[in-house]
Amino acid sequence: MNKYRTHTCSELSEKEINKVVHLSGWLHRKRDHGNLLFIDLRDHYGMTQCVIENDNDYFPILEKSKPESVLKISGKVVKRSSETENSDLKTGKIEISIQSVEVLSDAKELPMPVFGEQDYPEDIRLKYRFLDLRREEMHRNIILRSKVISFIRSEMLNLGFLEYQTPILTSSSPEGARDFLVPSRLNPGKFYALPQAPQQFKQLIMVSGFDKYFQIAPCFRDEDARSDRSPGEFYQLDLEMSFVEQEDVFKVVEKLMINLFKNFSSKKMLNDKFPRIPYKESMEKYGTDKPDLRNPLIIQNITDIFKRDDVKFDIFKKLVKSGSLVRAIVTNNTKDKPRSFFDNIDKWAKEQGASGLAYFTIEQDKEIKGKGPVGKFFSEESLKEIMKICDAKIGDSIFLACGNEKEIEKILAQAREKIAKDLKIIDEDKFAFCWIIDYPMYELDENSKKIIFSHNPFSMPQGNLKELNFEKPLDIKAFQYDIVCNGVELSSGAIRNHIPELMYKLFSIAGYSKKDVNEKFSGMINAFSYGAPPHGGIAPGIDRIVMLLAEKENIREVTLFPMNQNAQDLMMQAPSEVDDNQLKELSIKKNIKKS
């Protein structure tokens, strides 16, 4: 190919035996056998074993070369003996008998090894990310990411979408998270904001007469890190469509996701048509709006049981009288589980901040009875009623939580996951997608007791717009939806509100004046007054998609150069101090009091 290599480190086979070749790459590993030195040479494509005898003039060079030094090796392709073949390598039937070596770049002593897959502290990995990315698994994850993005682009074009780029420097807007602000040199005292998402711009593209838009869009949010979200920036497949209803968006996204996940994974789809689950139902059945449908456990409401006279569980009965709810999780055929299984779950619940999980097992001798710490408080008739409500059978166990709605939703959502993992009843060989629909337009903020948007403020409310009861805003549902896979929210989306007067009205309920809306969303609200089509869209997270396909639990495992939990780039030393002259140019003065 050129002076550095005639082949890559994954290309050579028995066809090239006796040929003189040139390979270039990193010294992956050395094995000194006294008179022979074996090295594994690695490049982006793979690995080739090379061997040199101690009487070769280049032997001392390789002997002192450190791992990860970059070498050019020239030599003859020879066949390995049958007992030394390596079936794990594409090149495992041959090796290179080294004739000459050129050191292209020496490596210092490594702060972390590239060879092997041992775990290292994340901060070390991020500081030396260029080394971390040389590791086989990380390298493979990033290649997967690239292929996924290329596949998405191709699919979107095939679906009739066109790719457009939206501005990175824009205005600040209240979209849910903190903005990253950029000072303007030419407009002293004013700031741009990096986009949290191209929300307004993609809607403006629809207003501009384009029909189907997509973009692999960078998004910037100054928020705390989570396993499924990095602080700073992330990428999403941003898409928008004109003259569509909710189902039109679903049809496009389902086709894309099915093709994408079937192309990059051997796992099966639980459903080729994704279930539509109303938000209220999801919270009741799963305790969350991000349900993992691979988990068969369902939460049941048995509050009314504790209003019966033949139930003597006084602690729960008193709480129910004061307005608390009781919900239950049934585990099938767990009567033979040891006491420790149940006690450990109760202990775990207390560690999560709950008061614990009461439990009993349904057994039958002459009569049906509850076995366990609270089983004695239930009559046979009440147990039969519980069995009917919960679709439980003899031999099943019941876990109970009591409290206000949000408290028991939170603990039972976690308990559902914990119990399923302990029982090993989650099918890890499947992808289970679903849509969560019918989100409330508003919710009551627990701290301020004010009405706020529950989701996207630009969403269209459901129902006949002329008959909407704005006096009861908490009853208004919106055309908002989330797509979820295996308990991971991939994206939120909505059919958009494209009517200016309706937008003013909906924002006023959340405490925004007409002036506020005009100032915050001037470009969009002005554009809507010149004829805006009905439109809607969604924006699945690229990082989360790749995380699922790579079977990782942290998106930093599928991202080239992520920040750490404290929003620091340890490799590039960002954020960093800047020169006072730079600040002066931007009309900024530091006035930070040191504690």
N, C-alpha and C positions, 0 to 999 in steps of 0.2 A: 504493500500500500504506500508506504513512504519509508524514510530512513529509520523511523522508530519501530515500525512493526509491519510484518507481512501478514500476520494473522492476529486475531484477538485471543485472549486466554481461554475461550470456550470453543474455538473452531476446530482445533486439530483432532484428527482421528487416524485410524490405520491407513487411510488413503494417502496420508502425507509421510509415511515411513520412509526414511533415508533422505528426505528433503532437508535442506538447511533453511532454517526460518529465523525470523527476528520477532521477539515478543517484548513488550514494555508494560510495566505495571508496578504494583507495590509488593514488597517482600512480606508476605502474609505470615509465613512460619518457616523456621529452620529446624532441621534434625541432623545432628552431627553423628555420623557412624564411624568416626576415626579417619579411615582412608577415603570415605565418601561423605559428601555433604548434600543433603536433600533440601531443596527449598520449594515452597509453594508460591508461585507468582500469580497475583490477582489483579484483574482490572474490572471495569464496569460489567463485563459480560460473563466472567467466570474465573476459573482457576486452572492452572497447568503445573504439574510437578516437573521440576528440573533437577538434574543431578550433575555434580562435578567431582572429579577425582582430586586427591590431594597433591598430585604432581602437576596439575594444571597451574599455569602462571597466575590465573585469576582466582585461584582458591583463597589466598589470603584476603582478597578484597571482599569476597562473600562472607568469609569467616568473621570479619569484623563489622560487617554491615548490620545495622540494627533493624528490627521489625519496622515496617512501614516506610523504609527507604524506597525510593523510586529507581528502578533498574531497567536497563535494556539488556536483554539476554539473547545471544545468538548461539545456535547449536543445531544438532541433527535430531530429527524425530526418530525415536526408536520405540519398539514394542516392549511393553512391560511383560514380565513373566506372568503366567496365569494366576499364580499365588499372590502376586502383588497388585493385581488390577483393583481399581477402586470404582465400584458401581455407582457411588454417590456423585461422581463427577462425569460431566459430558466427555471430558478428555481422559477418563480413567483407564483407558486401554493403552495409552502411550505416555511417554515422558520425553523431555528434552535433554540430550547429552550436551552439556554446556561446552562451547568452544571459546566464547569471549563474553565479557561483562563490561557494561558501562554504567557507572553510577550517575543517574540524572539528577538526583536530589537526595541528600542525606537526611535522615530523621533523627531527632533528639530522643532522649529517653521518654517513653510515653507516659502521660499522666493516667491513662486508662488503656487497657488492651483492646485491640480490634478483633483479635482472634478469640473465639469462644463467645458465648452468650450470657456470661455472668452479669448479674445486676450490679449497677454502680449508682451512687447517689445522683439524683436528678440534676442538682446544681453542677456537678462535675461534668455530666453528660452535656448539659446545655452550654457550659463554658467552652468545652472542646467539641462542639457540635459537629465540626468537620470530621473529627475522628469517629464520633458516634455514628455518623451517617455512612461510614465505610463498613460498619458491621452488617453482616449479611441480612439480618432481619429488617433493620432500619432501611437499608438500601432497597430491599424488596418492597417495603411499605411505600416509599416515595415513588418508586417506579409504578406501583399500582395506582397511586394518586394521579400521576400523569396520564396513565391510560384511561382511568375513569373520566377525567376531564375531557380528553379527546373524544371518548365514546359519547359523552353527554352532548358535546358540540355537534357531532355528526347526527345524533338522534334528533336534536332540536331542529336542525336544518331540514331533516327528512319530514318532520312534523309541520313544516311550513313557517317556522319562526325565523326571524332575522336577528343577527347580533348587532347591538349598538352599545356604545360606551358613554357613560354618563359622567359628569364632573366629579372630581375628588374634592376640590375646594368649593364649599357651598355655605349656606347660612345655617345657623344653629336652630334646632327645632325640638320641641318636647316629645321625643319618640320613645321614651321609656328608660333610657340609660343616660349617663353623662357623656357629653360631647368632648372630643379632643379639639381644642381651640388653636387656631393658627393666626398670629397677629399679622395685620396688613401694614407693610412699610409705607405704601402709597396713600393709605387712609388711616392716619394715626388715631389710635384709640379704638379702632374697630377690628373685628376678628372674623375670620372664616371658621367654619367647622368642618372637620372630616366627616363624611356621611356615615351615620349609623346603619343606613341602608339606602339604596337609591329610590326610596319610596315615592317621593314627590316627582322626581324626574321620570320614573317609569310611567306614572300616571299622566304626566305631561306629554310623553311620547304618544300615548293613546289619544290624547286631545289633539295632537298634531296630525292625526290622520293615519298613523301607522297601525297595523292590525295585530301583529304578533311580535312581541319583543322578547329577547333573552340576553343575558349577560352573565359571565362568570365574574361576579362582582366582589371587590374587596369592601369590607365593612369595618368600621372603627367604633369601638365602644369602650369608654373608660369605666370598666366594671371589674368586679372581683373574679378571680379565676375559679373555674370548676373543672371537673374531669372531662365534661363534654363541651367546654367553652374556654378558650384562652383569653386572657386579658389583652386588650389592645386591638387586634385585628383577626378577622376570619374571612372566609370566602363562602359565597352562596350562589346557587343557580337562581338568579333573579329572572322571573318571567311575568308577563302581563299580556292580556288578551282583550280585545274589544268585542262588544256585542255578544257577551257570554253570560250564562248562568253558572251557578255553583257546579252543577254536574259536568259542564263542559271543561272546567278546570280539572276536575277529578279524572275525567276520561284521559286527558293528556298526561297528567302526572302518573296515573296508574300504568299506562302503557310504557312510559319512560322507565319507571322503577322496576317493573317486571322484566323488561329487556336488560336493564342495567345489572340487576342482581343475578339474573340467570346467566348472564355473560361472564361475570367475575366471581361467581361462587357456585359450588356444587350443592349447596344447601337447597332444600325445597321450599316452595311458597306454601304457607298454611292456607291462604286463600288467594286465588287469582283475581277475584273481585273483592276489593277491600271493604270490610264491614263499615257502615256508617253508624257511629255510636253518639247519641246526644250527650252533651256535656254533663247534664244532670244525672243521666243513667250511668255514665262512666264513673262519676264521683261516688254514686251509691254502690255500684257493683265492685269497683276496684279501688276506691279511695283516692284516685288520682285521675288526671286527664292525660296521663302518659301510660296507659296500661300495657303490660306485657301479656299478650293473648296466648302465648305459649304456656302460660301458667293457668291451669284449670280451676284454681281456687276462686270462689265467688263470695263476696261479702253479702250477708243477708240482714235485713232489719227485723229484729224480734222484740222491739220495744214493748209492744202490746202484751207480750207474755208476762211482763212484770207488773201488769195491772190486775192479774188474776189472783184470787184469794188463795188458791192452792199452790202458789209459788211463795216460798218463805225466805227468799234471798233478800233480806231487809236492806242491805247496803244499796243494792241496785234499785230496789223498789222506792226508797226515799229519793234517790237521785232522779228517777223517772218522774216522780211526783213534782219535782222542782223544775222539770223541763229537759232533763238529759235524755239521750237516746242510747239504746243498746243495739249493737250490731255484732254479728257472729261470722266466723269462718269455720266451715266444716272440712275435716280431713277424712278421706275415705279409708275404712278398714285399718284403723290405727290402734285398735284395742290391745294389740299385743306389744305395742311400743313400751319400752321401760319408763318408769316414772321420771327418770332423768331427762328424757326427751321433752316431756311437758314442762318440767321445772326449768329447764334451760331456756325455753321460749319465754316463760314468765319472767325469768331473771333478765333476759335480753330486753324485754319490753320496758322493764324498770330502768335499765341502763340508757334507754332512749328518752327517758324523761316521763314516761307514762306511769300510771299507778300499778301496772302489771296487766296480765291477761288471765282472767278466770277460765277454767276449763273443766270439762268432764267428758267421759266416754259413755255412749249409750250401749247398755247391755241388756240381755233378756235371759231370765231363768224362768220362773213361773210368771213373772210380770216384767214389764219394761222399767228399767231404773237407770239412774245416772251414777256412774262410778268416778270418783275423784273428789278433790277438795270441796267443790260446791254442788256435786251431784245430788246430795241428800236434800237439797232445798227445793227440788222439783218433784211434783207428783207424776204419776204415770200419764195422766191425761195431758198435763202440760208438756211432758216430753213428746207425746204423740203429736201435739200441735207444733212443737219446734221441728220435729221430723218432717211434718207436712210443709211447713214454710221453707225449710232449708233443703228439702229433698234429701234428707239424711236417712241412713239405714242403721240397723243393729250392727255394732262394731265400729261405727264412725265416732269421731271425737269432735267436740264443739269448743272453740275458743271464743271468749266473750270480751268485749270492751264497752265501757260505759262513759259517757261524757257529752260535751256539746258536739255539734256536727263536725266542726273543723278538727277538734282534738281526735275524735275517733277515726275520721278519714285519714289523718296523718299516720296514726299508729297502725291502723289495719292495712294501709297501703304498704307500709314497711313490713308488717307481720306476714302479709300475703307472700311477699318476696322471700322473706327469711324462712318461713315454713316450707315453701315449695323447694327451696334449695336444700334444706335439711332432708326433705323426703325424696329429693332427686327426681322430681316429676316434671321438670321443665325440659322440653325437647330442644336440645341445643343444635339440632340439625335442621332447624327451620327458621325462616323469616316470617314473622307475623305482622303484617301491616294492617292499619285501620285508620279511618278518618274520625276525628272528634268534631262534632258539628253542634250547631245551635247554642253557641256561647252567649251568655248574657251580655248585652251592650255595656252595662254598667255594673259596678259593685260598690259596696260600702267600705271605705277605708277604715280599718279597725282602730287606728290611732286618732285620726282627725275626725272620724265619723262623717266625712264628706263623701259625696257621690263622685266616683272617678270612673274613667273608662277601664273596662276589664281587659281589653285586648287592644286591637288596632283602632285608633280614633277615626280613621278614614273609612270605616266600614258602613255598608248599607244596612239599615234595620230591616227586619223581616215584617211581613204583613202589608196590609193596605195602608199606604203612607197617609191617606186622608183620615184614617180611623185610629191611628196610633195614639195611645193614651200616655201623653208626656207627663201626666201627673203621677204616674206610677213607673218611673224610669227603670226600676230594678226588675220589672216584668218584661221589658223589651229585650227580645232576642235579636241577634245580628247574624248576617251571612258571613260568619267567621268560622274558620276551620283550621285544625292542625292535622298534619300527617304524622303518624307514630309508627315506629318499627321496633319490636322487641323491647318495649319500654323506653325507647329513646325518641324524643320529639325531634323530627327532622326539619320541621318548618311550620310556621303559621302563615295563613293567607286569608283572603277575604274578597268578596264582591264589594267594590268600592262605592262610596257615596259620591255621586257626581253632580249633585244638585246644591248650589250655593246656599239657598235659603234654608234647606234642611240641615246643612252642615252647621250654619250659624246656630240653629235651634239645638242641635245635639251637643255642640260645644258649650252652649250656655248652661245646659243642665250640669255639666262638669265644672262650671265656674269660670268659663272663658267669655269675655265680652266680645262683641263684634269687632271692636278695635284690636283686641288680642289676636283674634283669628286672622284679621287682615295683616297684622304685623308679622305674625309667625309663619303664615302660609300665603303670603301675598301673591307669589307667582302662580300657585295652583288655584287659589280662589278666584283670581282675576281671569285665568284661562278658562275656568269652568263657566264663566258668565258669557263666553263666546261660543257655546255649543260643545258639550262634552258627551261622548258616547258612554253608555253603560259599559263597565269594564271590571275586570277582576284578575287576580293572580296569586302567586305564592312564591316562596324563595327557599327551597330546601338547602340545608347546610352541606357544603362539599366535605368539610372536615368530618362531620358526623357520618355521612354516607361511607366515606373511606374507612373510618374507624370501625363501622359494622362489618364491612367487607374484609378488613384485615383482622377481624376478631380481637380488637383491642378495646380497653376500657378507658383510655385516655387519648384525647385528640393530639397531644404533643407527640405521640408515637407515630403519627401520620402527617406531621407538619415539618417542613424543612428547618426553619429557624424560629421556633416559638419562644415567647417570653416565659419566665418562671412565674410562680404563684404571686410574686410581688410586683408583677408587671415590669420586670427588668430583663433586658437582653444582656446576659452575662458575657457573651462572646464579643459583642460590639461595644459593651460598656454604655448602654443606653438605658434610661435617660442620662444625659450628662450635663455638666455645667457648660455655659456658653460665655463667650467673651463679653465684657461690659460694652464694648463698642458695637457689637451686634445688637445688644439690647437697646442701646441709644438710637441706632438706626430705626428700630421698631417702636420708638417712643415708649419703651417699657423701663420701669425702674423697680429694682428689687427692694422690697420692704418686708422681709420675712424675719420675724423675731425668733431667735434661736432659744429653744427651751433649755 
